[in-house]
Each structure stands twice: as C-alpha cells, then as structure tokens.
Amino acid sequence: MPVINNITQIPAPRVDFIDQRTGLMSREWYRFFLNLFTLTGSGANATAIEDFNYDPIGSQVTELYSMVNTLELGPVGQPAFDSGVVQVNTGTGLTGGPIVSSGTISIDNTVVTLTGTQTLTNKTLSGLASGSTVKDSAGNLYGFGFRTMPQSSNTSGTLVLSDSAKHLYLTGNVTVPPNSSVAFEIGTVISVVSNATALVIQAGSGVTLKLANSTSTGNRSVASNGVATMIKVATDTWYVFGLGVT
C-alpha cells in the first residue's frame, strides 16, 4: 500500500543518495533515515514503519502527539528531572496524608513532646494529662495543680540548688551559701524544720540573714520543733521568719 502522507520526508527520486560535492550521504537522505529512526521509536519500542503506512495519521501519530503535549519541560526546554517523590505519608502526630499530588499536612498539638530547653512566651497550655509536670531552674519537678513543698534529701548541712521550694527536716545546723557559690534565683523559698533538736541557720561568707519584722541580722536560731522559712530578696540577702525563730 502506498504511503499516504510523506511523514518521513522521503526525498524525491531526483535527489542523489551520495552528495557529489562531499562524497557523503546527502542531507535529504540523512534527514529521511533520521526521521525514520525517530518515528519507529528510536530503538525503544516495537512500532514499525509499516504501521505508519497503514495508519499514517491514526492512533500511532495521535499517541505520539499526546506524549509530546504532556511532556514536562525544564528551564531551557529540556525534559524536567523526575524528583522521585511519588507519595508523602504522615507519621505520628501528623494528619493529612498520604499526599500523592498536593495537600496540607497538619500537626496534632496534643501529642507533641518538647525536649531540651524551651522558652514559651505568652502561651496557653491546655489539655495537660494527669501527672504532667514542670521543671524549675534547680531541676525540681512539680505537678500541675495544687503545689506541695517536698522534703529535700540534702543532709550536707549546706543549701544546694535542688533545695529550692523544699523543706529540710534536720537535726543539725544549716549554712546559706553566697550567691557566688550557689546562685539561687531571687524569690527562692526554702524552709527548715528542726527535728526535736534546736539548730542554727548560718550565714555564709557575705550573706545577710535578716529576721523578719526586726532590724536584727546574722545567724538565726531555730528552736526544737521550730519551723523557719527563708526568702531570697537580693543577691546575698535572705529574710528569715517562722515559729521558734530568733
């Protein structure tokens, strides 16, 4: 069956196969073979030139035209590189997936766990589960809700950061160290309970212990079964007050 459309641009009979000027294949015949190679799939498919003879403008050409139209081009008219991403799934705490073309991934703030040092400014915490805790600068953990004043395990006789917001139940004297040694935050509160034995709260080097509602400064005595509470009000200044405190 004759070719209806000259889709390969086959040269006219008058065109010599060999160009007399160069001794090489003529440009027209080279173009014919190149078009023929391209139309048969450039070696990548099983389409035969005979198919084009029977259906030159039918399904084969239509399919080729469709492929060209859907080709994604890059910045300089070249085929765009495939990113390789086929689907994005969502893990724990994320919703919205899987995404295969476009979409929105949302984060569920009820299952997010923050680790390390976090700074929250003007934030509202809600939905806290029973047993949730918060840690202060001294490393003490406190439960949300009603506050308690845990008992410290410190028996060294000298206050340490972990004593902050706790009470010491002791039979011996207590020393309040200078800020240069133990940097309690201003506003720190610590209580001392004497366990059936009188004790003394001693001022460390450069520390001022003021008796509340008095001008008296210096070491403070706590009677047997007395309770003394100390509040840090300046770098090395504490106020002391309580029952049995002098």
Buried (B, 14 or more C-beta within 10 A) or exposed (E): EEEEEEBBEBBEEEEEEEBEEEEEBBEBBEBBEEBBEEBBEEEEEEBEEEBBBEEBEEEBBEEBEEEEEEEEEEEEEEEEEEEEEEEBEBEEEBEEBEBEEEEEEEEEEEEEEEEEEEEEEEEEEEEEEEEEEEEBEBEBEEEEEEEEEEEBEBEEEBBBBBBBBBBBBBEEBBBBBBBEBBEBEEEBBBBBBBEEEBBBBBBBEEBBBBBBEEEEBEBBBBBEEBBBBBBBEEBBBBBBBBEBBE
